[in-house]
Amino acid sequence: MPDQHQALREPELRLLGEILSKHAPPLLPLLDALGERRLTRTQREELRGVLLTELLATGFKDRGDEEANERGLAVAEIIDRLWHLSEDGLSA
């Protein structure tokens, strides 16, 4: 089971659910798995790819800007935490 300190908080889970609904509905069942078991490397990378798509689409103040907006920072935080929620994060 993932470390409670690394688990996604409710606002992060809602945001991830919104993003998955928008970009990759078949991955929605992974939301339920996040608190129960570690993600496989493949699952983590699938989620990461969807989150990166959303980050590039909505996560910056202006198109072409390098400064992330509030949504972008939240998406980036989820991306960072996915490592700890995966099998690879066991050794970290």
N, C-alpha and C positions, 0 to 999 in steps of 0.2 A: 504494500500500500504506500502511496506517496507520502512524504513528510508533510505534516499538517502546516508547517511554516511555509512550505512552498506551494500549497494548494491554492487554486484560484479562488478569489473572493467572489461573492455574489454579483457585484457589478461587472466583474471581468467575465463571469460565466454568462451573464445576460448579453454582454457585448459580443462574446464569441458565438453565442447562439444566433444573434442577429446577423453576424457576418456569414456564418455557415448557411443560414436560411437563404441568404442573398446569393452566395457564390457556389455553395456545395452542399445542398440538402442531404445527399447520401451520407455525409460525414456527421450529421446531427447525433446519431447514436453514441458517438465518442464522448459527447458531453456527459452522459450518464456514467461512462467508464472512468472519467477523470478522477473521481473520488474513491473509486473501488480498486483500481489496478493501474499499473504503469502502462504508459503507451509504448507500443513498439517503435522502433526507429522509423519504420515506414509510416505509421500513423502520425508520428510527430512531424515528419517532413511534409506529409499531406496537409496537416493543419497549418504548418509554417508557410507553405506556399499560398494557401488561401488568405492567411493573414497579411502576407507581403503584398498580395494583389490589392487588398483593401487599404493597406497603408499607403501604397502608391496612388490609389484613386482618391482617398479622402483625408489622408493624414498630414498634409502640409498646409501652411497658412495661405500660400499662393502657389499656383502652378509653377513648377520649376524652382520653388523656394526650398532651401535646405533646412529651414526651421520648422519643426513639427508643431502641429496644433495640439489641443488637448486630446482629441480623438487619436491622433497619431501617437502620442505618448502612451496612451492606454493600450493601443494595439502593440506597440513595441514592448511594453511590459509583459504582455501575454506571451509574445514570441520568446522573450528571455526566459520566462518561467517554464516553458514547455520542456526545456532540457531537464529540469528537475522532476518533471512529471513523467519522464520516459525511462526506459530500461538503462539507457546510457547514463542517466543521472544518478544511478545507484552508487557508482564509484566516485562521484564528485563530492 
